[in-house]
Amino acid sequence: MQFQVTAIEFDFDDEDLHPEEKSDIIEDTVGHIWEADDEDDLVEEITTAYGWCIKSIDYRHVLK
């Protein structure tokens, strides 16, 4: 299945990142099309790609 992230919140709480860096990471993720088996796999794919846990995520299914 393909998913397009429409909104995401990463767990940046313990990270020493500038707001611009956080914004760049979020902007890279939102709108991106991800290939995953289901929502749990989507979360795992994004966590693996970026290295931060996800607090919340909204997405839509992309129909071929």
N, CA, C and O of each residue as an XYZ file, in Angstrom:
256
protein
N       0.834     -1.173      0.000
C       0.000      0.000      0.000
C       0.886      1.246      0.000
O       2.033      1.231      0.448
N       0.307      2.310     -0.517
C       1.021      3.571     -0.483
C       0.268      4.553      0.409
O      -0.961      4.632      0.390
N       1.044      5.294      1.189
C       0.498      6.270      2.121
C       1.162      7.615      1.871
O       2.360      7.682      1.594
N       0.384      8.679      1.968
C       0.943     10.025      1.910
C       0.701     10.685      3.258
O      -0.440     10.816      3.702
N       1.776     11.094      3.897
C       1.682     11.731      5.206
C       1.121     13.139      5.020
O       1.623     13.919      4.210
N       0.065     13.452      5.789
C      -0.534     14.789      5.711
C      -0.177     15.639      6.926
O      -0.228     16.868      6.859
N       0.180     15.001      8.025
C       0.632     15.704      9.233
C       1.387     14.710     10.097
O       1.074     13.520     10.113
N       2.387     15.209     10.817
C       3.175     14.330     11.676
C       3.757     15.132     12.831
O       4.093     16.308     12.693
N       3.867     14.462     13.972
C       4.529     15.064     15.128
C       5.550     14.048     15.649
O       5.198     12.950     16.080
N       6.819     14.448     15.594
C       7.891     13.601     16.094
C       8.127     13.880     17.577
O       7.757     14.936     18.091
N       8.740     12.928     18.246
C       9.112     13.081     19.650
C      10.502     13.706     19.720
O      11.502     13.007     19.885
N      10.549     15.022     19.592
C      11.807     15.766     19.651
C      12.109     16.251     21.068
O      13.055     17.017     21.252
N      11.346     15.836     22.070
C      11.422     16.396     23.419
C      12.824     16.442     24.006
O      13.201     17.448     24.607
N      13.596     15.391     23.851
C      14.925     15.329     24.466
C      16.047     15.709     23.500
O      17.225     15.509     23.798
N      15.681     16.249     22.360
C      16.682     16.588     21.344
C      17.023     18.071     21.393
O      16.169     18.914     21.668
N      18.278     18.366     21.123
C      18.748     19.752     21.095
C      18.805     20.212     19.639
O      19.881     20.417     19.078
N      17.623     20.368     19.041
C      17.523     20.791     17.650
C      16.941     22.192     17.577
O      16.083     22.568     18.375
N      17.415     22.944     16.620
C      16.847     24.266     16.384
C      15.452     24.099     15.780
O      15.193     23.108     15.097
N      14.569     25.036     16.017
C      13.223     24.956     15.437
C      13.242     24.793     13.914
O      12.386     24.107     13.357
N      14.205     25.414     13.239
C      14.310     25.270     11.788
C      14.620     23.831     11.387
O      14.087     23.332     10.396
N      15.480     23.164     12.156
C      15.811     21.765     11.869
C      14.584     20.878     12.039
O      14.324     20.007     11.210
N      13.838     21.099     13.104
C      12.608     20.332     13.336
C      11.627     20.555     12.200
O      11.027     19.609     11.690
N      11.468     21.796     11.812
C      10.551     22.141     10.725
C      10.977     21.480      9.420
O      10.132     20.981      8.677
N      12.270     21.470      9.134
C      12.772     20.836      7.906
C      12.459     19.337      7.890
O      12.065     18.798      6.856
N      12.631     18.673      9.016
C      12.356     17.236      9.105
C      10.880     16.976      8.866
O      10.519     16.064      8.122
N      10.033     17.768      9.489
C       8.589     17.603      9.317
C       8.198     17.879      7.865
O       7.413     17.131      7.283
N       8.739     18.941      7.280
C       8.418     19.279      5.888
C       8.882     18.199      4.916
O       8.228     17.967      3.899
N      10.006     17.531      5.214
C      10.479     16.431      4.376
C       9.527     15.237      4.425
O       9.396     14.499      3.448
N       8.877     15.057      5.548
C       8.012     13.900      5.744
C       6.613     14.136      5.195
O       6.049     13.259      4.540
N       6.048     15.308      5.452
C       4.687     15.616      5.005
C       4.671     15.721      3.481
O       5.501     16.405      2.882
N       3.721     15.036      2.875
C       3.596     15.024      1.426
C       4.332     13.877      0.762
O       4.050     13.530     -0.385
N       5.271     13.293      1.479
C       6.058     12.179      0.944
C       5.158     10.945      0.813
O       4.303     10.706      1.666
N       5.347     10.177     -0.235
C       4.630      8.914     -0.433
C       5.494      7.785      0.128
O       6.658      7.631     -0.242
N       4.908      7.011      1.015
C       5.604      5.902      1.670
C       4.953      4.582      1.276
O       3.729      4.492      1.173
N       5.761      3.577      1.062
C       5.285      2.225      0.789
C       5.331      1.461      2.107
O       6.384      1.355      2.736
N       4.172      0.924      2.524
C       4.104      0.187      3.787
C       2.932     -0.795      3.730
O       2.009     -0.635      2.931
N       2.987     -1.811      4.589
C       1.929     -2.820      4.631
C       0.667     -2.306      5.320
O      -0.448     -2.638      4.916
N       0.851     -1.488      6.371
C      -0.271     -0.964      7.147
C       0.223      0.232      7.960
O       1.369      0.654      7.806
N      -0.634      0.778      8.823
C      -0.242      1.968      9.599
C       0.958      1.690     10.502
O       1.857      2.526     10.605
N       0.984      0.541     11.151
C       2.114      0.217     12.024
C       3.423      0.163     11.237
O       4.454      0.653     11.696
N       3.369     -0.433     10.057
C       4.559     -0.508      9.211
C       4.962      0.882      8.724
O       6.152      1.177      8.612
N       3.987      1.733      8.435
C       4.274      3.116      8.037
C       5.044      3.840      9.131
O       6.058      4.483      8.862
N       4.565      3.735     10.352
C       5.242      4.372     11.490
C       6.662      3.826     11.623
O       7.597      4.591     11.860
N       6.830      2.533     11.475
C       8.157      1.916     11.578
C       9.084      2.402     10.461
O      10.256      2.688     10.708
N       8.570      2.496      9.250
C       9.370      2.976      8.115
C       9.874      4.399      8.356
O      11.047      4.693      8.128
N       8.990      5.274      8.813
C       9.369      6.669      9.040
C      10.330      6.782     10.217
O      11.300      7.537     10.157
N      10.068      6.039     11.277
C      10.958      6.048     12.446
C      12.357      5.574     12.052
O      13.355      6.153     12.480
N      12.424      4.544     11.254
C      13.711      4.024     10.798
C      14.423      5.039      9.905
O      15.636      5.215     10.015
N      13.689      5.699      9.032
C      14.283      6.650      8.100
C      14.823      7.900      8.796
O      15.873      8.422      8.419
N      14.101      8.376      9.813
C      14.478      9.649     10.438
C      15.098      9.507     11.824
O      15.802     10.410     12.274
N      14.854      8.402     12.501
C      15.501      8.157     13.784
C      14.761      8.683     15.003
O      15.276      8.591     16.117
N      13.567      9.231     14.821
C      12.775      9.708     15.961
C      11.453      8.983     16.015
O      10.870      8.646     14.984
N      10.983      8.745     17.229
C       9.667      8.150     17.407
C       8.603      9.162     16.970
O       8.847     10.368     16.928
N       7.446      8.648     16.654
C       6.340      9.481     16.182
C       5.295      9.571     17.275
O       4.841      8.554     17.800
N       4.913     10.802     17.619
C       3.849     11.025     18.604
C       2.473     10.889     17.959
O       1.570     10.270     18.522
N       2.326     11.475     16.772
C       1.050     11.368     16.060
C       1.306     11.483     14.573
O       2.291     12.077     14.133
N       0.393     10.896     13.805
C       0.533     10.916     12.354
C      -0.849     10.890     11.715
O      -1.749     10.187     12.175
N      -1.000     11.661     10.656
C      -2.182     11.610      9.809
C      -1.690     11.308      8.409
O      -0.619     11.761      8.005
N      -2.459     10.557      7.685
C      -2.059     10.154      6.342
C      -3.301      9.853      5.521
O      -4.419      9.793      6.034
N      -3.069      9.669      4.244
C      -4.134      9.213      3.369
C      -3.579      8.072      2.526
O      -2.381      8.008      2.253
N      -4.470      7.174      2.120
C      -4.078      6.086      1.229
C      -3.991      6.645     -0.179
O      -4.840      7.428     -0.603
N      -2.970      6.242     -0.888
C      -2.805      6.662     -2.271
C      -3.263      5.507     -3.148
O      -2.719      4.404     -3.093
N      -4.270      5.787     -3.954
C      -4.782      4.766     -4.863
C      -4.001      4.827     -6.151
O      -3.672      5.905     -6.645
N      -3.712      3.686     -6.679
C      -2.916      3.611     -7.911
C      -3.788      3.812     -9.122
O      -3.295      3.783    -10.249
